[in-house]
Amino acid sequence: MVVYLVQGWFPANTVPFWADVVLGVFVPRILILIYIYQNMGYENVWFAAHLLVLILTYFGGGKGTHRRYRRKKED
């Protein structure tokens, strides 16, 4: 994302520049979802893939994360 910012290669979008920078630093996955939605639509497989990864990441990622969390909590 930093390379895209420096080179000015951001895809065509309606997001203001300050939002590009803030979202790119703090929540780049949401910024990528916005770009995909505006350029390819929500029925694209890439939109679904990035949305799925966003949801999995937000809710902990899977059983391995919960297992490690419980093990750490018991120690």
C-alpha positions as CSV (number, residue, x, y, z in Angstrom):
1,M,0.0,0.0,0.0
2,V,2.9,2.4,0.7
3,V,4.3,1.8,-2.8
4,Y,1.0,2.5,-4.3
5,L,0.7,5.7,-2.2
6,V,4.2,6.9,-3.2
7,Q,3.9,6.0,-6.9
8,G,0.3,7.3,-7.1
9,W,-1.0,4.0,-8.4
10,F,-4.2,3.9,-6.4
11,P,-7.1,2.5,-8.4
12,A,-9.8,4.8,-9.6
13,N,-12.1,5.5,-6.7
14,T,-14.3,8.1,-5.0
15,V,-12.5,7.8,-1.6
16,P,-10.9,11.1,-0.6
17,F,-7.1,11.1,-0.4
18,W,-7.1,11.5,3.4
19,A,-9.3,8.4,3.7
20,D,-7.0,6.4,1.4
21,V,-4.1,7.2,3.8
22,V,-6.0,6.6,7.1
23,L,-7.7,3.4,5.9
24,G,-4.4,2.2,4.3
25,V,-2.6,2.6,7.6
26,F,-5.2,1.3,10.0
27,V,-7.6,-1.0,8.1
28,P,-6.1,-1.8,4.7
29,R,-8.5,-4.8,4.2
30,I,-11.5,-2.5,4.2
31,L,-9.8,-0.1,1.7
32,I,-9.1,-3.1,-0.6
33,L,-12.8,-4.1,-0.3
34,I,-13.8,-0.5,-1.3
35,Y,-11.5,-0.6,-4.3
36,I,-12.8,-4.0,-5.5
37,Y,-16.4,-3.0,-5.0
38,Q,-16.0,0.3,-6.9
39,N,-14.0,-1.2,-9.8
40,M,-15.3,-4.8,-10.2
41,G,-18.5,-4.9,-8.2
42,Y,-19.6,-7.0,-5.2
43,E,-20.3,-10.1,-7.3
44,N,-16.6,-10.6,-8.0
45,V,-14.8,-13.6,-6.5
46,W,-12.1,-11.3,-5.2
47,F,-14.6,-9.3,-3.2
48,A,-16.0,-12.5,-1.6
49,A,-12.4,-13.8,-0.9
50,H,-11.3,-10.5,0.8
51,L,-14.6,-10.3,2.7
52,L,-14.2,-13.8,4.0
53,V,-10.6,-13.2,5.1
54,L,-11.7,-10.0,6.9
55,I,-14.4,-11.8,8.8
56,L,-12.1,-14.7,9.7
57,T,-9.4,-12.3,10.9
58,Y,-11.9,-10.2,12.9
59,F,-13.3,-13.2,14.7
60,G,-10.0,-14.8,15.6
61,G,-8.9,-16.8,12.6
62,G,-9.8,-20.3,13.6
63,K,-9.4,-23.1,16.1
64,G,-5.6,-22.8,16.4
65,T,-5.9,-19.2,17.7
66,H,-8.5,-20.2,20.3
67,R,-6.4,-23.2,21.4
68,R,-3.3,-21.0,21.9
69,Y,-5.3,-18.4,23.7
70,R,-6.8,-21.0,26.1
71,R,-3.3,-22.6,26.7
72,K,-1.8,-19.2,27.4
73,K,-4.7,-18.3,29.7
74,E,-4.3,-21.5,31.8
75,D,-0.5,-20.9,32.4
